[in-house]
């Protein structure tokens, strides 16, 4: 919120800078306006002034004055006693409250009143505060820490006016000023200006006169910290704050110095500071930009096919400032004609890096392996075939049309897999053997005419691995007298015995021609046996 107020005020100042930078913020700065003066004199009090509305007034019980004895300019001036036990102060309001963080310049003229003064003093100060001055006391306002005090042992004499000018950073909200000596008399605070010292200091009442005050803005509000800080990942950077006028500071990392070291892990980054012990804190958020090491990769496979050149391309995921290849080229590509080890150098904002890589001549066939879960199967079994595909190669197809690296097969045979590799097409195969006494089809030995439906018909059990591979099929069934009772060339057609047929054994025979995976020829299988028909 305070940052927003600062920005808003900055914009306002920019629009009206010509007026504000020249405006004197102290009303009636030369005491020339005095509606209640009689013969050029008026005593002020707390909440009591010479004008309506009030400008100058007394800050304590002491009665500071409007006078006309020795003005620096014009006809009137101000005055106050700085006695050993009686301290008077002039106070005035400001035309507008001071803005926190803004720089102001204040000047005034002061001299010791010459008549019968025994001592001259140093350390006359000006204090700006928020709220009307009301200190019902005669003692010095020693608890106030003046924004400006004339130098120690620089005694202000009566021979002429002296001008003091100072600059300060506003705490924010100050709308009143107090002029006088804030501290009691101490050692070396006085200079004897009379012919001899007073026997009793209680009778010492130096009177100081002042004139022509000026207070105006000289520097608009600006951020003290940088808006953005860039830091390299895993490194530290020193960041500093413009410390002029700052009372105390606190960084987000806990540091209370005007400069601190931060790294990429320091986000969120901010700094708080204030311009006085009792001032409100300002907070500035600082954008932290962490430059991370870019990720550089080489596009494609680092494999060199025999008789061919390989073009390597560097891809930078981040902010790379340049590449340097072994031959001195600086583009993002590099041509390699021989296998070997290489180094790619690249730069980013923080430093230089190296990427080492190796280019070889691959042996894809060596890395191409096909395995089976079991070594032998029959037509009623199955096994999984798994292919280890070399890096960079893609599966084209198996001999059975499958395109996955792992397939399930249901019959013995030779299975071949074709791969598309960067250097060309390669083939691999595996021979899945048939188990001993493996027959392609099997027949039941009993059927029940009046039994469950699954047991009422007769025909071969065709394993999944044989479906689609049958080239020719014949089945004949005879009774015990040799009479043919059934014949078919369709392996899907089954014999359904008539209920009038007697319960007895029947003879079947036939032949089967089929193909085996990976074998170019036709396999032949002849079969015969008996089946019992039971009603």
C-alpha positions in Angstrom: 0.0 0.0 0.0 2.9 2.4 0.9 4.5 1.7 -2.5 1.2 2.6 -4.2 1.1 5.8 -2.2 4.6 6.6 -3.2 3.9 6.0 -6.9 0.7 8.1 -6.7 2.6 10.9 -5.1 5.4 10.7 -7.6 2.9 11.1 -10.5 1.4 14.0 -8.7 4.8 15.6 -8.3 5.6 15.1 -11.9 2.5 17.0 -12.9 3.0 19.9 -10.5 6.8 19.8 -10.0 7.4 23.4 -11.1 5.1 24.6 -8.4 6.0 22.2 -5.6 9.7 22.4 -5.9 9.6 26.2 -5.5 6.8 26.4 -2.8 7.8 27.5 0.7 5.9 25.2 3.0 6.3 27.5 6.0 3.5 30.1 6.3 4.5 33.6 7.2 8.2 32.7 7.0 9.5 36.2 7.6 7.1 37.1 10.4 5.9 40.0 8.3 2.2 39.3 8.9 1.3 40.1 12.5 -2.3 41.2 13.0 -2.0 41.5 16.8 1.4 43.2 17.0 1.5 46.5 18.9 4.5 48.6 18.1 6.0 45.6 16.4 5.8 43.2 19.3 3.7 40.3 20.4 4.2 37.5 22.9 3.1 34.0 21.7 1.7 31.2 23.8 0.7 27.6 23.5 -2.2 27.6 21.0 -1.9 31.4 20.9 -0.6 33.2 17.9 -0.3 36.7 16.4 -2.7 35.9 13.5 -6.0 34.2 12.8 -5.6 31.5 11.7 -2.6 30.9 13.8 0.8 30.5 12.1 3.6 31.0 14.6 2.9 30.0 18.2 4.8 28.9 21.4 5.6 25.2 21.8 6.1 25.4 25.6 5.1 27.6 28.5 7.8 30.1 27.5 6.5 33.1 25.5 8.4 33.3 22.3 7.9 36.5 20.3 7.2 38.6 17.2 9.7 41.5 17.3 10.8 44.4 15.1 14.2 45.2 16.5 16.7 43.6 14.1 15.0 41.9 11.1 17.2 40.3 8.5 14.7 41.6 5.9 11.4 43.3 6.1 10.1 44.8 9.3 9.6 41.9 11.7 11.4 38.8 13.0 10.9 36.1 15.6 12.7 35.6 18.9 13.0 33.2 21.9 15.0 32.9 25.1 17.4 30.0 25.7 18.0 30.6 29.4 19.8 28.3 31.7 16.6 27.2 33.2 14.0 28.7 30.8 13.8 27.4 27.3 11.4 29.0 24.7 10.5 27.7 21.3 8.9 29.0 18.2 6.5 26.6 16.5 4.5 26.8 13.2 2.4 24.6 11.1 3.3 23.6 7.5 1.3 24.3 4.4 1.1 20.6 3.7 2.4 17.5 5.5 5.8 16.2 4.5 5.9 13.1 2.3 7.8 10.1 3.6 11.0 9.4 1.7 11.0 12.8 -0.1 14.0 15.1 0.4 13.5 18.6 1.6 15.8 21.6 2.1 15.3 24.0 4.9 17.1 27.3 5.6 16.8 30.2 8.1 18.7 33.2 9.5 19.7 33.5 13.2 21.8 35.7 15.4 22.2 36.5 19.1 20.3 39.6 20.2 23.1 42.0 21.1 21.7 43.9 24.1 23.2 42.8 27.4 23.8 39.2 26.5 26.4 37.4 28.5 26.7 34.2 26.6 26.4 32.9 23.1 25.3 29.3 22.5 25.7 26.5 19.9 23.3 23.7 18.9 20.1 25.5 18.0 17.9 23.0 16.3 14.7 22.5 14.2 12.4 19.6 14.7 9.5 18.5 12.5 6.7 16.5 14.0 3.2 15.2 13.3 0.6 17.1 15.4 0.5 20.4 17.1 3.4 21.2 19.5 2.0 21.4 23.1 4.6 21.0 25.8 3.5 22.8 29.0 7.0 23.0 30.5 10.0 25.4 30.8 12.6 22.7 30.6 14.4 21.8 27.3 12.6 19.5 24.8 15.5 17.0 25.2 13.4 14.0 24.1 13.0 15.5 20.6 15.7 14.4 18.1 16.0 17.4 15.8 16.3 16.9 12.1 19.0 19.6 12.2 21.1 21.2 14.9 23.7 23.8 14.4 27.3 22.5 14.9 28.7 21.8 18.3 31.0 24.7 19.5 30.0 26.8 16.5 28.7 29.6 18.7 26.1 31.9 17.1 27.1 35.5 17.9 25.4 38.8 17.8 27.5 40.7 15.2 25.5 39.5 12.2 22.8 37.1 11.0 24.1 33.6 10.0 22.3 31.5 7.5 22.0 27.8 8.0 20.8 25.4 5.3 20.2 21.7 5.6 18.6 18.8 3.8 16.7 15.9 5.3 14.5 12.9 4.3 11.0 13.2 5.7 9.6 10.5 7.9 6.2 11.2 6.5 3.2 13.1 7.9 5.1 15.9 9.6 2.9 19.0 9.7 4.5 21.1 12.4 8.0 22.6 13.1 9.7 23.6 16.3 12.7 25.9 16.6 15.0 26.3 19.6 17.7 24.6 21.6 16.6 21.0 22.4 19.3 20.2 24.9 20.2 21.7 28.3 23.4 23.6 28.6 26.5 21.4 28.9 30.2 21.8 29.0 31.5 23.9 26.2 28.0 24.8 25.0 28.5 28.5 25.9 30.8 31.2 24.9 31.3 34.3 27.1 30.6 37.4 25.1 30.3 39.8 28.1 33.2 41.3 29.9 32.9 38.9 32.7 30.8 35.8 33.5 27.6 35.9 35.6 27.9 34.9 39.2 24.7 33.0 38.9 23.8 31.1 35.7 20.2 31.2 36.6 20.3 34.8 35.5 21.6 33.9 32.0 19.0 34.4 29.4 20.5 34.5 25.9 17.9 35.7 23.4 18.1 34.5 19.8 16.3 36.2 16.9 15.4 34.4 13.6 14.1 35.4 10.3 13.2 34.3 6.7 12.6 30.6 7.1 12.3 28.5 3.9 11.3 24.9 3.5 10.8 23.3 0.1 10.9 20.0 -1.7 14.1 19.3 -3.6 13.9 15.6 -4.5 10.8 13.6 -5.3 10.0 10.2 -3.8 12.0 7.4 -5.5 12.5 3.7 -4.7 15.7 3.1 -2.8 16.1 -0.5 -4.0 16.4 -1.8 -7.6 13.1 -2.9 -9.2 14.7 -6.1 -10.5 17.7 -8.2 -9.6 19.2 -10.9 -11.8 21.1 -13.7 -10.2 22.7 -16.8 -11.6 21.4 -20.1 -10.3 23.4 -21.4 -7.4 25.4 -18.2 -7.1 25.2 -15.1 -4.9 24.9 -11.4 -5.9 25.3 -8.3 -3.7 22.4 -5.9 -3.7 22.6 -2.5 -2.1 20.1 0.1 -0.9 20.5 3.9 -1.3 21.0 4.5 2.4 20.8 8.3 2.5 18.5 9.4 5.3 17.5 5.8 6.3 17.3 5.0 10.0 17.1 1.3 9.8 16.6 -1.5 7.3 15.5 -5.1 7.1 15.8 -7.5 4.2 13.7 -10.5 3.5 16.7 -12.7 4.3 17.0 -11.2 7.8 19.9 -8.9 7.1 19.8 -5.4 8.7 22.6 -3.9 6.7 22.4 -1.5 3.8 23.6 -4.2 1.4 23.1 -8.0 1.5 23.9 -11.1 -0.5 21.1 -13.0 -2.1 20.8 -16.1 -4.3 18.2 -17.8 -6.4 16.6 -19.3 -3.3 15.9 -15.8 -1.8 12.5 -15.3 -3.4 10.3 -13.6 -2.5 12.7 -10.7 -2.2 11.9 -7.4 -0.4 13.4 -4.7 1.8 11.8 -2.7 4.5 13.2 0.6 5.8 12.2 3.7 7.7 13.6 7.2 8.0 13.4 7.6 11.7 12.8 5.6 14.9 9.2 6.5 15.1 8.6 6.5 11.3 6.4 3.9 9.5 8.3 1.3 7.5 8.4 1.3 3.8 8.5 -2.0 1.9 9.8 -2.4 -1.6 9.2 -5.7 -3.4 12.1 -6.6 -5.7 11.6 -8.9 -8.7 14.1 -11.7 -8.5 15.1 -13.1 -11.9 17.0 -16.3 -11.5 19.0 -17.3 -14.6 19.0 -21.0 -14.7 21.5 -23.1 -16.6 19.9 -24.0 -20.0 19.3 -27.6 -20.9 21.2 -28.4 -24.1 20.5 -31.7 -25.9 21.6 -33.3 -29.1 18.8 -34.0 -31.4 18.5 -37.5 -32.8 20.6 -40.7 -32.4 24.4 -40.4 -32.1 24.9 -43.4 -34.4 27.0 -43.3 -37.6 25.8 -45.6 -40.4 28.6 -47.1 -42.4 29.5 -45.0 -45.4 27.3 -42.1 -44.3 27.9 -38.8 -42.5 25.9 -37.8 -39.4 24.6 -34.3 -38.8 24.3 -33.5 -35.1 21.9 -30.7 -34.0 22.2 -28.9 -30.7 18.9 -27.8 -29.1 18.9 -25.3 -26.3 16.0 -25.2 -23.9 16.7 -21.8 -22.4 18.9 -18.8 -23.2 22.1 -19.9 -24.9 24.5 -17.3 -26.2 26.4 -19.4 -28.6 27.8 -22.9 -29.5 31.4 -23.9 -30.3 32.0 -27.3 -32.0 35.3 -29.2 -32.2 36.1 -27.8 -35.6 35.5 -24.2 -34.5 32.1 -23.8 -36.1 29.5 -21.9 -34.1 26.2 -22.9 -35.6 23.7 -25.2 -34.0 24.6 -28.2 -36.3 27.8 -30.2 -36.8 28.7 -32.9 -39.3 30.5 -36.1 -38.2 32.0 -38.6 -40.6 34.0 -40.8 -38.2 33.0 -42.3 -34.8 34.6 -40.9 -31.7 34.3 -38.7 -28.6 33.4 -35.1 -29.0 32.9 -31.9 -26.9 30.3 -29.2 -27.5 30.9 -25.9 -25.7 28.1 -23.4 -25.1 27.7 -20.2 -23.3 24.9 -18.7 -21.2 24.7 -15.5 -19.3 26.5 -16.8 -16.2 29.3 -19.0 -17.6 30.5 -21.5 -20.2 29.6 -25.2 -20.1 30.7 -28.3 -21.9 28.6 -31.2 -23.2 30.6 -34.4 -24.0 29.1 -37.0 -26.3 30.2 -40.1 -28.2 29.3 -41.2 -31.7 29.6 -44.9 -32.5 28.8 -47.2 -35.4 25.8 -49.3 -34.1 25.4 -53.0 -34.4 21.6 -53.2 -34.5 21.5 -56.9 -35.3 23.5 -57.7 -32.2 21.0 -55.9 -30.0 18.0 -57.4 -31.8 16.8 -60.4 -29.8 13.5 -62.4 -29.9 12.7 -64.7 -27.0 9.8 -67.0 -26.1 8.3 -67.8 -22.7 8.5 -71.6 -23.6 10.6 -73.4 -26.1 7.9 -75.8 -27.4 4.2 -75.7 -27.7 1.4 -77.6 -29.3 -1.6 -76.3 -31.1 -3.7 -76.2 -28.0 -1.1 -74.1 -26.2 0.2 -70.6 -26.4 3.4 -68.6 -25.7 4.5 -65.0 -25.6 7.2 -63.8 -28.0 9.1 -60.7 -26.9 11.4 -58.6 -29.1 14.2 -56.5 -27.7 14.2 -53.5 -30.1 17.4 -51.6 -30.4 17.3 -47.8 -29.7 16.3 -45.9 -32.7 14.6 -48.8 -34.5 10.9 -49.1 -35.1 8.8 -52.2 -35.5 7.5 -52.7 -39.0 5.6 -56.0 -38.6 5.7 -59.6 -37.6 5.1 -62.4 -40.1 1.7 -62.9 -38.6 0.9 -59.2 -39.2 1.3 -58.0 -35.5 3.1 -54.7 -34.8 3.8 -54.9 -31.1 7.1 -55.8 -29.5 5.3 -58.5 -27.5 2.8 -60.9 -29.1 1.0 -64.1 -28.2 1.1 -67.1 -30.6 -0.9 -70.3 -30.5 0.9 -72.7 -32.7 4.5 -73.9 -33.4 6.3 -72.4 -36.3 8.9 -69.8 -37.4 8.0 -66.2 -36.5 9.8 -63.3 -38.2 10.0 -59.7 -37.2 11.1 -56.8 -39.5 12.5 -53.6 -37.9 13.1 -50.2 -39.6 16.4 -48.9 -38.2 18.4 -45.7 -39.0 20.8 -47.6 -41.1 18.2 -49.7 -42.9 15.8 -52.6 -42.5 16.8 -55.7 -40.4 15.1 -59.0 -39.8 15.0 -61.4 -36.9 13.2 -64.7 -36.3 12.5 -67.4 -33.8 11.5 -71.0 -34.3 8.8 -72.2 -31.8 9.1 -76.0 -31.9 6.2 -78.4 -31.5 6.1 -80.6 -28.5 6.5 -84.4 -28.9 3.3 -86.3 -30.1 1.7 -82.9 -30.9 -1.3 -83.4 -33.2 -3.0 -80.5 -34.9 -6.5 -81.7 -34.1 -8.2 -84.1 -31.6 -11.5 -86.0 -31.6 -13.6 -87.2 -28.7 -14.1 -90.9 -28.1 -17.7 -90.8 -26.8 -20.8 -88.9 -27.6 -24.3 -89.0 -26.0 -27.3 -88.7 -28.3 -29.6 -87.6 -25.5 -27.0 -85.9 -23.4 -26.0 -82.3 -23.1 -25.8 -80.4 -26.3 -22.1 -80.0 -26.2 -21.7 -83.8 -26.1 -24.4 -84.7 -28.8 -22.2 -84.1 -31.9 -18.9 -85.4 -33.2 -16.1 -83.4 -34.8 -12.5 -82.2 -34.3 -11.4 -79.8 -31.7 -9.5 -77.1 -33.7 -7.0 -75.1 -31.7 -6.8 -71.3 -32.2 -3.4 -71.6 -33.7 -4.7 -73.7 -36.6 -7.7 -71.5 -37.5 -7.2 -69.9 -40.9 -4.3 -72.3 -41.7 -6.4 -75.3 -43.0 -5.9 -76.1 -46.7 -7.8 -79.3 -47.0 -9.9 -81.5 -44.7 -11.8 -84.8 -45.0 -13.7 -86.9 -42.5 -15.4 -90.3 -42.9 -17.4 -92.2 -40.3 -18.4 -96.0 -40.6 -20.5 -98.3 -38.5 -19.2 -101.7 -37.4 -20.4 -103.3 -40.6 -18.3 -100.9 -42.7 -21.2 -98.8 -43.9 -20.5 -95.1 -44.2 -22.8 -93.0 -42.1 -21.2 -89.5 -42.4 -18.8 -87.6 -44.7 -17.7 -84.0 -44.9 -15.0 -81.7 -46.3 -15.9 -78.8 -43.9 -14.0 -78.8 -40.6 -16.7 -76.8 -39.1 -19.4 -79.3 -39.9 -20.1 -81.9 -37.1 -21.8 -85.3 -37.2 -25.1 -85.4 -35.3 -26.1 -89.1 -35.0 -29.8 -90.0 -35.6 -31.7 -91.2 -32.5 -32.5 -94.4 -34.5 -28.8 -95.4 -34.7 -27.8 -98.1 -32.3 -25.5 -97.5 -29.4 -22.2 -99.0 -30.6 -18.7 -98.0 -31.7 -18.1 -96.2 -35.0 -14.9 -95.9 -36.9 -13.7 -92.5 -38.3 -10.8 -91.6 -40.5 -9.6 -88.7 -42.6 -6.9 -86.4 -43.5 -5.8 -82.8 -42.9 -3.6 -80.4 -44.8 -2.5 -77.2 -43.1 0.3 -74.6 -43.0 2.6 -73.8 -40.2 3.8 -70.3 -39.3 7.0 -69.4 -41.1 7.1 -72.7 -43.2 6.4 -72.2 -46.9 5.1 -75.8 -47.4 1.9 -77.7 -46.5 1.8 -80.1 -43.6 -0.2 -83.4 -44.0 -1.9 -85.2 -41.2 -3.9 -88.5 -41.4 -6.1 -89.6 -38.6 -8.3 -92.5 -37.6 -10.0 -93.8 -34.5 -13.2 -95.0 -32.9 -16.1 -93.2 -31.1 -18.7 -94.7 -28.9 -22.3 -93.5 -29.4 -24.5 -93.9 -26.3 -28.2 -93.2 -26.1 
